Amino acid sequence: MVIAGFIFISIGLAFNVIGCIGIIRLPDVYNRMQAATKCVTAGTCGILFGTFLVTGLNAAGAKIIICMIFILLTTPTAAHAISRAALKNGIEPFKKNGDK
C-alpha cells in the first residue's frame, strides 16, 4: 500500500504543478479559474488519497477522507462564485484577434 500511496502522491504533485503553470500561463481569469479548479483539486485529492493509503484507516485517515470530501464540494462552488463575480464586474473573457 505504501508504494501505491507514493504513486498517488506523485500523480497529485504533477497535477498541482500543471495547475500552477496553467495559472501563470493562461490569458484571463476564466481560463485561470479552470486550471485552478480542475488541476489543483485533482492534485490535492491525489496527494490526500496517497497519504490515506500510507497512513491507513485510523483517525488520521478519517480526517483525510473528510478533507477530500470538503475540497471536492467547496472548490467548484468557490470557483463558480469568483467567475460570476468577475463577469458581473465587467471582466471580459479573452478573445483572439479574429473573434468578435
N, C-alpha and C positions, 0 to 999 in steps of 0.2 A: 504493500500500500504506500510505502514511503516513496518509492520510485514514481508511481502514478501521481502522487501528490506533487512531487517536484516537476513532473511534466506539466501538470495543470498550472502550477505557479509560473513556469517558463512561458507557457502559452499566454497566460494573463499578462505577464510583463510585456510580451510582444504586442498584444492588443493595446496596452497603455501607451507604449512608445509610438505606435502607429497613430493612435488618437491624439497624442501631443503634437506630432508632426502635422497632422491634419488641422489642428487648431492654429498652428503657426502659418501654414501654407495656404489655407483656403481663403477666398476673397471677401466674404461678408459674414455677418453674424448668423445668418440662417444655415449656411454651409458649415460654419464652425460649430454650431449647435449640434448638427448631425454627427460630426466627428466626435464631439464630446459625449453625446448621449450614447451612441452605439458602441464605439470602441472602448471608451473608458468604463462603461457599465459592464460590458463583456469581460474586459480585462480585470476589473476589480472583483467581479464574481468568480472568475477563474482563479485568481490568487486566493480568495477566501475558500473556495472549494478545495483547492490543493492543500491549504492549511488545515482544513477539516479532515482531509484524508490522512495527513501526517499526525494530527493530534488524536484523532479517533472520536468515538461517541462518548463524550463526557460533558461536563459543564461548559468547558471552553468550546467544544464542538457545537453544542446547542446555541451558544451565543453567536457563533459564526453563521449558523443557518439563519438565525433571526436577522443578523446584519445583511445577509444576502437577500432575504425577502424584503427588507426595508429599502435596500438600494434599488431592487427591481421595481418596487412600487413608486418610490419618490422621484427617481431620476427622470423618467419620461414626463411626469407631471410638472416638475420644475422646468424642464426644457420647453414644454408647451407654454407655460406661463411667461417665460422670458421671451420666446419667439412672438407670442401675442402682444406683449408689451412693446417690443421693438416695432412691430407692424403698426400698432396704434400710435406710436410716436413718430411715424413717418419715415422710418428707415426702409429704403427701397432695396429689394433683392438685387443681387449682382446681375448685370446684363452684359452680354458680349457685344462687340461693336455692331454686328448685323441684327441684333434683336431689337424689337420695338417695345 
